[in-house]
Amino acid sequence: MECALILAADCVVGESLQWDDRRGRLVWVDIIGRRIHALDPETGEHRQWPTPGRVTSIGLRADGGAIVGLERTIALWDWGDDFRTVCEVEPDLPDNRLNEGVVGPDGAFWVGTMQNNIAEDDTPREITGQSGRIYRYTADGRLAPMTEHRFGLTNTFVWPGADRFVTADTSLNQLYLYRWDPATGLSSDRKILLDGFPRGLPDGSCLDAEGMIWNARVAGGGCLARITPEGDLLQVAELDCSWPTSCAFGGADLATLYVTSARFTMTQAHLDARPQEGGLFAIRPGVRGLPAHRFGAPESTRSTTDTRHADPQTPSRAT
């Protein structure tokens, strides 16, 4: 399986990759770079927008805009300069920040928190405790915790079944399986799905059309691990980056698997030898993916057609 560099994005921490089927483009964030990126892989058009502080995640909305996780707040954004804050998360825990954020099949924005591991000068900070939690923000403006479990570093939100939810704690190198119900949230018990896989640590994930989980192995893993919803390892896809962070199927046929990466904490000598770190990569895994869920729309109304709607006429920064 050949890996190709699609864009030398130089992201410090590229994350939260999504395929916007309506516009035929990939969107993702650079947390420390404080930017949202968009790339049309057919034309090569690459756009960037600065964000008010570190941006941790992005999801697509049913009305065509985006929902964005910033360091401590959730905002609505319409591909311009105005980020409209709709919710503050954990105002009583000032040392925490948001991390993973994904729109679920219920049309809600699921976000995870963690102890802030980035200092004011953008250098690493040590995580000293398990203070993270998973929340669900709905279109009617309600934010609710999904579990009492605490996490060191929340990552991976995928739903491989009508009542199943998979998440990860990167700091413990574990993926977990929960049962969940839209009315009651996540179950109090959980099953360890994958523990101690020796290639890096678990970061973001996506599902393919066969219901299998593709997990980016950050922190030196240099690969994607394809596993079953029962935790069996099926395949390891090698990548040309050391720190893959998130993945999403894209293209009109959803047959290309795109991957973001990071260069956070890497030495200049390493980057001189591997300048592609922080780039956007692609592989053709031989399976197709699923379209992204959209905030405010249940799974039954999810879009499957690339209609390439034009953006609103708002200021942007292009490269």
JOPE-V978869 format. One record per residue. N is the residue number from 1. RES is the residue in three letters. PHI is phi in whole degrees, 0 to 359 (NA if undefined). OMEGA is omega in degrees with one decimal (NA if undefined). Layout:
n->[N | N]
res->[RES | RES]
phi->[PHI | PHI]
omega->[OMEGA | OMEGA]
//
This chain:
n->[1 | 2 | 3 | 4 | 5 | 6 | 7 | 8 | 9 | 10 | 11 | 12 | 13 | 14 | 15 | 16 | 17 | 18 | 19 | 20 | 21 | 22 | 23 | 24 | 25 | 26 | 27 | 28 | 29 | 30 | 31 | 32 | 33 | 34 | 35 | 36 | 37 | 38 | 39 | 40 | 41 | 42 | 43 | 44 | 45 | 46 | 47 | 48 | 49 | 50 | 51 | 52 | 53 | 54 | 55 | 56 | 57 | 58 | 59 | 60 | 61 | 62 | 63 | 64 | 65 | 66 | 67 | 68 | 69 | 70 | 71 | 72 | 73 | 74 | 75 | 76 | 77 | 78 | 79 | 80 | 81 | 82 | 83 | 84 | 85 | 86 | 87 | 88 | 89 | 90 | 91 | 92 | 93 | 94 | 95 | 96 | 97 | 98 | 99 | 100 | 101 | 102 | 103 | 104 | 105 | 106 | 107 | 108 | 109 | 110 | 111 | 112 | 113 | 114 | 115 | 116 | 117 | 118 | 119 | 120 | 121 | 122 | 123 | 124 | 125 | 126 | 127 | 128 | 129 | 130 | 131 | 132 | 133 | 134 | 135 | 136 | 137 | 138 | 139 | 140 | 141 | 142 | 143 | 144 | 145 | 146 | 147 | 148 | 149 | 150 | 151 | 152 | 153 | 154 | 155 | 156 | 157 | 158 | 159 | 160 | 161 | 162 | 163 | 164 | 165 | 166 | 167 | 168 | 169 | 170 | 171 | 172 | 173 | 174 | 175 | 176 | 177 | 178 | 179 | 180 | 181 | 182 | 183 | 184 | 185 | 186 | 187 | 188 | 189 | 190 | 191 | 192 | 193 | 194 | 195 | 196 | 197 | 198 | 199 | 200 | 201 | 202 | 203 | 204 | 205 | 206 | 207 | 208 | 209 | 210 | 211 | 212 | 213 | 214 | 215 | 216 | 217 | 218 | 219 | 220 | 221 | 222 | 223 | 224 | 225 | 226 | 227 | 228 | 229 | 230 | 231 | 232 | 233 | 234 | 235 | 236 | 237 | 238 | 239 | 240 | 241 | 242 | 243 | 244 | 245 | 246 | 247 | 248 | 249 | 250 | 251 | 252 | 253 | 254 | 255 | 256 | 257 | 258 | 259 | 260 | 261 | 262 | 263 | 264 | 265 | 266 | 267 | 268 | 269 | 270 | 271 | 272 | 273 | 274 | 275 | 276 | 277 | 278 | 279 | 280 | 281 | 282 | 283 | 284 | 285 | 286 | 287 | 288 | 289 | 290 | 291 | 292 | 293 | 294 | 295 | 296 | 297 | 298 | 299 | 300 | 301 | 302 | 303 | 304 | 305 | 306 | 307 | 308 | 309 | 310 | 311 | 312 | 313 | 314 | 315 | 316 | 317 | 318 | 319]
res->[MET | GLU | CYS | ALA | LEU | ILE | LEU | ALA | ALA | ASP | CYS | VAL | VAL | GLY | GLU | SER | LEU | GLN | TRP | ASP | ASP | ARG | ARG | GLY | ARG | LEU | VAL | TRP | VAL | ASP | ILE | ILE | GLY | ARG | ARG | ILE | HIS | ALA | LEU | ASP | PRO | GLU | THR | GLY | GLU | HIS | ARG | GLN | TRP | PRO | THR | PRO | GLY | ARG | VAL | THR | SER | ILE | GLY | LEU | ARG | ALA | ASP | GLY | GLY | ALA | ILE | VAL | GLY | LEU | GLU | ARG | THR | ILE | ALA | LEU | TRP | ASP | TRP | GLY | ASP | ASP | PHE | ARG | THR | VAL | CYS | GLU | VAL | GLU | PRO | ASP | LEU | PRO | ASP | ASN | ARG | LEU | ASN | GLU | GLY | VAL | VAL | GLY | PRO | ASP | GLY | ALA | PHE | TRP | VAL | GLY | THR | MET | GLN | ASN | ASN | ILE | ALA | GLU | ASP | ASP | THR | PRO | ARG | GLU | ILE | THR | GLY | GLN | SER | GLY | ARG | ILE | TYR | ARG | TYR | THR | ALA | ASP | GLY | ARG | LEU | ALA | PRO | MET | THR | GLU | HIS | ARG | PHE | GLY | LEU | THR | ASN | THR | PHE | VAL | TRP | PRO | GLY | ALA | ASP | ARG | PHE | VAL | THR | ALA | ASP | THR | SER | LEU | ASN | GLN | LEU | TYR | LEU | TYR | ARG | TRP | ASP | PRO | ALA | THR | GLY | LEU | SER | SER | ASP | ARG | LYS | ILE | LEU | LEU | ASP | GLY | PHE | PRO | ARG | GLY | LEU | PRO | ASP | GLY | SER | CYS | LEU | ASP | ALA | GLU | GLY | MET | ILE | TRP | ASN | ALA | ARG | VAL | ALA | GLY | GLY | GLY | CYS | LEU | ALA | ARG | ILE | THR | PRO | GLU | GLY | ASP | LEU | LEU | GLN | VAL | ALA | GLU | LEU | ASP | CYS | SER | TRP | PRO | THR | SER | CYS | ALA | PHE | GLY | GLY | ALA | ASP | LEU | ALA | THR | LEU | TYR | VAL | THR | SER | ALA | ARG | PHE | THR | MET | THR | GLN | ALA | HIS | LEU | ASP | ALA | ARG | PRO | GLN | GLU | GLY | GLY | LEU | PHE | ALA | ILE | ARG | PRO | GLY | VAL | ARG | GLY | LEU | PRO | ALA | HIS | ARG | PHE | GLY | ALA | PRO | GLU | SER | THR | ARG | SER | THR | THR | ASP | THR | ARG | HIS | ALA | ASP | PRO | GLN | THR | PRO | SER | ARG | ALA | THR]
phi->[NA | 275 | 254 | 237 | 281 | 270 | 209 | 279 | 281 | 56 | 290 | 289 | 221 | 291 | 202 | 61 | 290 | 224 | 260 | 271 | 292 | 289 | 252 | 63 | 212 | 268 | 231 | 200 | 239 | 241 | 301 | 282 | 290 | 56 | 215 | 252 | 248 | 220 | 223 | 271 | 291 | 279 | 263 | 82 | 295 | 238 | 241 | 223 | 231 | 289 | 239 | 281 | 96 | 291 | 249 | 253 | 196 | 213 | 227 | 265 | 258 | 295 | 274 | 103 | 273 | 231 | 243 | 232 | 265 | 262 | 298 | 228 | 225 | 251 | 225 | 261 | 211 | 239 | 63 | 220 | 262 | 263 | 260 | 262 | 295 | 242 | 197 | 259 | 253 | 53 | 298 | 273 | 235 | 293 | 269 | 265 | 219 | 284 | 226 | 297 | 209 | 217 | 282 | 268 | 293 | 274 | 80 | 262 | 262 | 266 | 229 | 242 | 244 | 198 | 295 | 300 | 253 | 235 | 284 | 302 | 269 | 70 | 272 | 292 | 243 | 287 | 275 | 251 | 200 | 262 | 248 | 278 | 210 | 252 | 234 | 229 | 252 | 256 | 294 | 271 | 89 | 260 | 243 | 222 | 291 | 262 | 201 | 279 | 299 | 252 | 233 | 283 | 209 | 289 | 203 | 59 | 234 | 222 | 237 | 277 | 190 | 300 | 232 | 237 | 223 | 243 | 221 | 219 | 244 | 301 | 295 | 254 | 56 | 224 | 249 | 235 | 246 | 245 | 271 | 217 | 224 | 304 | 277 | 244 | 86 | 279 | 291 | 284 | 262 | 214 | 246 | 286 | 270 | 214 | 226 | 73 | 304 | 284 | 263 | 64 | 225 | 285 | 243 | 288 | 219 | 215 | 252 | 261 | 291 | 270 | 85 | 271 | 259 | 253 | 246 | 284 | 255 | 278 | 59 | 94 | 291 | 62 | 200 | 249 | 253 | 263 | 230 | 279 | 296 | 264 | 96 | 276 | 283 | 257 | 196 | 236 | 257 | 284 | 235 | 265 | 216 | 276 | 237 | 293 | 242 | 207 | 212 | 202 | 283 | 211 | 88 | 302 | 261 | 53 | 254 | 253 | 257 | 263 | 220 | 270 | 213 | 230 | 232 | 301 | 75 | 283 | 284 | 295 | 297 | 296 | 291 | 296 | 280 | 226 | 294 | 283 | 302 | 87 | 273 | 251 | 239 | 215 | 226 | 247 | 279 | 89 | 228 | 261 | 255 | 239 | 294 | 290 | 288 | 237 | 297 | 92 | 230 | 290 | 303 | 295 | 255 | 295 | 287 | 233 | 244 | 277 | 261 | 51 | 296 | 285 | 288 | 301 | 281 | 235 | 298 | 210 | 239 | 250 | 243]
omega->[-174.1 | 178.3 | -179.3 | 171.9 | -177.5 | -178.2 | 174.0 | -171.3 | -179.6 | 178.3 | 174.2 | 172.4 | 173.5 | -174.7 | 165.6 | -177.1 | 178.3 | 171.7 | 177.2 | -174.3 | -180.0 | -178.2 | 178.7 | -177.4 | 173.5 | 173.4 | 178.2 | -178.5 | 167.6 | -171.3 | -176.8 | 175.1 | 177.3 | -177.8 | 166.7 | -178.5 | 170.2 | 179.8 | 168.4 | -175.1 | 178.8 | -176.3 | -176.1 | 179.2 | -177.3 | 179.0 | 177.8 | 175.9 | 175.1 | -179.8 | 179.9 | -174.7 | -178.4 | 179.2 | -171.2 | -177.0 | 177.4 | 174.0 | -179.9 | 178.1 | 179.7 | -179.0 | 176.0 | 177.5 | -179.1 | 169.8 | -167.2 | 170.1 | 173.6 | -175.1 | -174.6 | -175.7 | 171.9 | -176.6 | 170.4 | -173.6 | -174.9 | 175.2 | 175.5 | -173.7 | -172.0 | 174.8 | -175.0 | -178.0 | 178.9 | -175.8 | 168.5 | -176.9 | 178.0 | 178.0 | 179.8 | -179.8 | -173.2 | 179.4 | 176.1 | 172.0 | 173.9 | 172.9 | -177.4 | 174.2 | -175.3 | 172.2 | -178.1 | 179.5 | 176.5 | -179.1 | 177.9 | 177.1 | 179.3 | -178.9 | 176.1 | 177.4 | -179.8 | 170.7 | -176.4 | -179.0 | -179.6 | 179.7 | -179.0 | -179.9 | 177.2 | 172.8 | -177.7 | 170.0 | 179.9 | 171.7 | -174.1 | -179.4 | 179.0 | -176.6 | -177.6 | -178.1 | 179.4 | -179.3 | 177.6 | 178.8 | -175.5 | -175.0 | 177.0 | 171.8 | -178.6 | 175.2 | -178.3 | 174.1 | -177.5 | -179.3 | 174.2 | -179.8 | 177.0 | -175.1 | 171.9 | -177.3 | -176.9 | 177.0 | 177.7 | 168.9 | 175.3 | -175.8 | -175.5 | 178.0 | -175.4 | -178.3 | -177.7 | -179.2 | -179.5 | 177.2 | -176.4 | 165.1 | -177.0 | -176.0 | -179.5 | -177.9 | -179.1 | 167.8 | -175.0 | 174.0 | 174.5 | 160.9 | 179.8 | 179.9 | -178.5 | -177.5 | -172.9 | -179.4 | -178.0 | 176.7 | -178.9 | 177.3 | 178.4 | 178.9 | 173.2 | -175.9 | 180.0 | -173.4 | 171.6 | 176.8 | -166.6 | 179.9 | 175.9 | -177.7 | -176.9 | 172.5 | -175.3 | -177.9 | 170.0 | 178.5 | 168.9 | -175.1 | 175.6 | 178.4 | -179.9 | -175.8 | 173.1 | -175.2 | 177.1 | -176.5 | -174.8 | 174.5 | 175.4 | -178.5 | 174.5 | -175.9 | 166.4 | 175.6 | 176.1 | -177.3 | 176.1 | 175.6 | 175.0 | 175.9 | 178.4 | 178.5 | -179.4 | -168.4 | 172.2 | 179.6 | -178.2 | -178.7 | 178.8 | 175.1 | -177.4 | -173.3 | 172.5 | -171.5 | 178.8 | -176.9 | 178.9 | 172.5 | -178.9 | -173.0 | -176.9 | -179.6 | -178.8 | -177.1 | 177.8 | 179.0 | -178.4 | -174.3 | 170.6 | -179.8 | -176.9 | 173.1 | 179.9 | 177.3 | -176.6 | 179.5 | 178.2 | 177.8 | 177.8 | -179.2 | 175.5 | 179.8 | -176.8 | -175.2 | -179.2 | 178.7 | -175.6 | -179.0 | 176.6 | -173.4 | 179.6 | 171.5 | 174.7 | -170.4 | -179.8 | 173.1 | 178.7 | 178.5 | 180.0 | 177.1 | -179.1 | 170.2 | 179.6 | -178.2 | 179.9 | -179.2 | 175.2 | -174.4 | -175.8 | -180.0 | -177.0 | -178.5 | 176.3 | -175.3 | 175.9 | -178.4 | 173.2 | 175.1 | 177.1 | 175.2 | 168.4 | -179.8 | -178.1 | -178.4 | 177.0 | 176.4 | -176.3 | 174.9 | NA]
//
